[in-house]
Amino acid sequence: MTRIREFLFSGFSHNQRKAMIWLWRGVAAAIVLGIGLFVLLAFDDLPSVEELENPQNNEATQIMGADGTLLGRYYTENRVMVDFADLGIELPRALVATEDERYFEHSGIDWYALGRAIVKTGIMGDKASGGGSTITQQLAKLLFTEGGEGSKNIANRLTQKMKEWIIAIRLERKYTKQEIMAMYLNRYDFINGAQGIRAASENYFGKRPKELNTQEAAMLVGMLKNASLYNPLSNPEGVINRRNVVFGQMLRNNVISQARFDSLKTTPLGVSFSRQSHDDGPAPYFRMVLAEQLKEIFAKPQYHKKDGEQYDIYRDGLTVYTTIDPNMQRHAEAAATKHMAKVQADFFRRWKNENPWEYESPTSETETPVESRQRALTKEIRKSGRYQKLRKRILIPAIKDIGQKHALRFNEDDREVARMMRELEEPGYINRLIGPNGISRDLAQQYKQVMKLDAFDGLKNAWTELQATVKKEFDEPVKMRIFTYDNDRMVKDTVLSPMDSIYYMGMILQIGSMSVEPTTGFVRTWIGGVDFKHFQFDHVTTRRQVGSTFKPFLYATSINLRGISPCFQVLDQPITINPGDGSFRLQKSWTPRNASDSYSGEFLTLMEGLKQSKNSVSAFLMQELESTEPVRTVVQNMGIDKSLVPDAPSIALGSVDLTVEQMTGAYTTFGNNGIFNRPVYLLRVEDRTGQTIYEYVPEQRQALSPQANYTMVHMLRNASVGALGGVKGPVGGKTGTTNDHTDGWYMGITPELVVGTWVGGKDRWIRFRSLRYGSGAALAKPFFREFVRTAQADEKVVWNTKKDFYRPRGDIGIELDCDSYYSEGDALDEDDENYVPRDTLNIGGGADFGNSPDFR
């Protein structure tokens, strides 16, 4: 000890010795304190082993098509984790050379770089000398310390830095060097909607990470220093300089040669930016519906995580496997756009200089009243952003004044204000609204109470001002962007008044189509509308009247139960079902009309009746069944909940509201030997580790006998003849048109695919006014032809056009050859007791036809 003192303090005065002693004591205390703080931090407020093994990332969920390609993603951050093997060669080389050249030599902390940073950067102020953080430390900071942001407080910063060291050492023990690199690049936010290296590669260069070349990889590595500063979109010159610094580091570390460096530093950035969004990719309507189904599934306790939490499709990095065929979907979307562009052009021509919201048909019995249409138009105005902005400025202050005196709740559509204002104009109006389909007595009383408040005058004045301002601004032409078929982007800049834009967008016809593989139930395509960016409402899952596409269910029921031949003849004449007949429980007689409002007085086979969509034949079959229950039961077996099918004979004509999804699922029975397969589009879901957390269970049942089913296929093939040029192989189908040509349907079947299609307006009054343009044959069938024709011609689509519908072996027991059916003189002639001369029929008037719809 004496020798140590002499060595340390010899040559110093007494006072100097005392000062030196306290200095060394301070140094020792600092070392002890540092070690103690390090040990304390090692056990305090640091991630556990489990957290290190499962770091929290907001990871995008991927939706995969049937061929394994990506359909789209759900995310709050567009982050998809990749393995080191997916990084390729260039990214790791550029990353290590630039950010941590001794990366493979240290265990999380580079003491040499740290010392250099303290001396040159901290003491000498040389910022160009670089920092001391390793890749592992940067990952630790991103994962576990204040979201990666360094504290501005020196003491806090030192504490944070020590935490980073400890976490870095732990990470090095837990992961390989390659895994740490992949984790770091996955975690980093490359901005502009690119969270992680996968999204950055896709957004900036349209490539996968392993496809990046040297200069592209260098640019992304350069962004790691400060992505906001080195933003390729706003600071390309700065990004080039930073990229060239990366090239310099690669040269310094012998990753590239001098010649290569000289060549690379002169290259442009080569950025081809494309921001990814939820709308991008095929089948956007399908992905919207799928998201809702996933949420419903994961709300069930049996699909929760081990800790009881629900899976979050926007953050948990799931992989969702679907049945959608991307190649078929591409053809379906192209066919929909091509067909609907033509239909829309015809529609605008037919309505030129006329307004569907004001037009009154001289012949229609089921047209929506103009008053109802005007109310719907008012709703569209009031839910617009422009109206809500004016409302906030003019009306909301008056509503707040009312709120201080009364608890009446005001909706954004201003229905409460409008009702009270109408009460001023028409005393007693509010009382007339009271009822099961109107408002409650309590709400009516609240309206009357508000109208007595002193503040009501302010509300009345504000309402008057708002209406005048809305009228003025909505009639004033302004620049805007609207939907169009004129270009591939389906949007154009124009000048329109806001009111005209509401009319224009409201007159855009929509399409809903779904195709299903009948033997598996796998959904292959999904078209929910004409353009997802402008019309985010799915028409595959929306209920619409189905018209004559329901009639095959009635025919199938009769054939299945009674074994009758499609050659069986029915007289084309008015059919009446009276009160007391069968089990229909009618209150008054029901006599449906044919669509043409006329009858031929001739005998038609069932085959002809279905093809011509004769309501008289359908009414006859319903009358013979004596109840709707057999039809509703068959429909239930074909996948449609019978509660959705009214217990009324008018279902024989199609007065049923069903979705494209339900109808297409039911028609797959015809394409699959009478066996119903529940349509499925979600096969399974895996978590981020590849563990299956959901898998579908097939649902299958025999809905029709093979003999009856084959008979129906025979009839549907006969009914679909015409307007299907270019479609190869066996095909059948049925059109459907509802009252006033509001809904146009076509249900097409082939052995490989069943396609259900609906076309119409969002509102019932958006329709053609003639059968020539508004029938299912004109609105929906051409889409089927175009889609199937182009899909069959594509070598990437697996479609066996030689395959035929299944035919039961042997004699099916139902005669399909009408010549043979009548070979023994079964045809009716003038001597038959059931023959009715045409001139004795009451055709064209005199009978009570009721108000049944004239579906075709």
C-alpha angles and dihedrals in degrees: 000000000000091000091050091052092049090049094049102037108023112126093027127112121242093263092045090051091053090050092049091049091055091045092055090044088055092050091050091047091050090051092048091045091049092049091047092049090048091051091045092051090048089068101031132078095340129128118275124235089262091052091050090051093046109031113188115250130167094237125185121240113234123218112208128201126225091269094052096256123129118265096179146298141255113216152139086205117028092232124146117176118232131191124238090257088060092057093075124208106296102055098056092045093051092042097053094042092052107032106027118005093178091046096127092047103056134061099230101305123067102208093187093054090043092054091047091051092050094049104035102028102028101036105022095034094230101152091177091067091078134232130289101233119118125215088258092053091049089052090049090052092049094047106039116009119075095309091297097301117128119228118248091215109093096217092047090045092054090049090048092049092052090050089052090053093051093046091046091054090048091048091052089054093048102042139036121248090253093052091050092053092050091047092051095050091044092052100046119100109227089186128226090081093308110123109174133003096283094058091040092055091047097043099044101033108011091238142110114254095254090054094060118114124221098272093045092049090047092053093053092045088050090056089061090078092063119336094192092054095040096047111156091209099052104023109030094154092054090046091053090052092049091047090053089053086058089051088052092053090049089052091047090053094046094247092126133020127247090253091051090048092051090051097045098049091063095053121106120245092255093208114171099182122200118168112219117223138173088260095058122098134034126316099019093167090052092050090051091054092042091055091057092049091050091052090051091050095048092048088069114093094230090065098047124115120265090264091054096254122132120248114253112217090201097053112019101076097235125172115223119198116205138179096234112127106218093204094050090044090054091054092045092052092047092048091049093052093046094047098041092049089060094044091049093051090052090047094054091047092052092050097041111146091001131100120222090204091061105028117113119200116225092211110031119109095184103043117136108254116254090237090059091048091051091051089053090049091052089053090054090052094048096049092053119108091236092057093045091053091053090044092054092052100041111022107028095070090056091046090052090053089054089047091061090060104031139026097224109140116229119208124215091247089062094229090147094054093044092052093050092048091051089050087060090054097038112029109213094030093117092052090053089057093061112107146083092294095037134041134317124255089244092057091047089053091051090053091053092048092052091049089060094055121105088231090061091081088061090050091049092051092046090050092051091049092047094052092049092047093047092050091051098044096041091054094048114097114236137171113271145149120246139176118273142166091216096098142020092257089058093219133096139184115240145147116252138145112254088243092055091047090056090051091046097049091043090056094056108114117227136213133209119189137162131177125203133189100236098209094054106020089234113155108228104177137020126189111179100173145334098278127003096204092061103027113037096178119109116227096186091072097037119104116238134165106272102204119191094351084084093059096082088064089058093046091046091052092052093047093043094050102034104025092226120168124247083234091065109120129230125186113245098232137113112293120204128197109196133200108281094027113131116317097314095112092210121179093203138014119283120210113166123203130227113249090253091049088234139095129216096212087223131120113256127193117233086250091058092041092057094043093049091039092229111187090202091064092046091049090050092053091048090049090052092051089055091209142045091229097087090054094045090050093051090048090051089053088051091058103266116120105242090218086073091057113077119235091238132109090236088080084081087074097042104264089153129114111221138149129251087244092056095044095047091048091052093048091054084074089069091051094049108054093270093306117129118217115190106239110251129188101163113070104170145329126223128195123231091277094054095255113145109239098169134023129174123244115218118239115204136160141160106257100169133021112259089243095053091043094052089049090054091049088052090052095045091051089053092046094053098054112131137037093042100103113156095026109121128212130012116336136173137172152145133238125215133196125180133206116308089006089280097143127033118195139180124181109193125187132194129163089255103039142014115208124194119191135182126183127185146102127298086242125043094241092059094091146114116265098220135056091231092070102020103051124108087246090060101034106038113012096067090058090055091051094048095045097046093042094053094041092052090051093054114095090206090063116080104223123151104206090181092064115106133202113273115266119196114242120258126001109347090204094235119096112233097171106084093194089059091041091060098032092105094056098268094139115108119243137170092285094057115105090227094053114114118196112234094234091060094057119103097234124168100011149354098077127096100249094172119207101294115148120260098227122176 
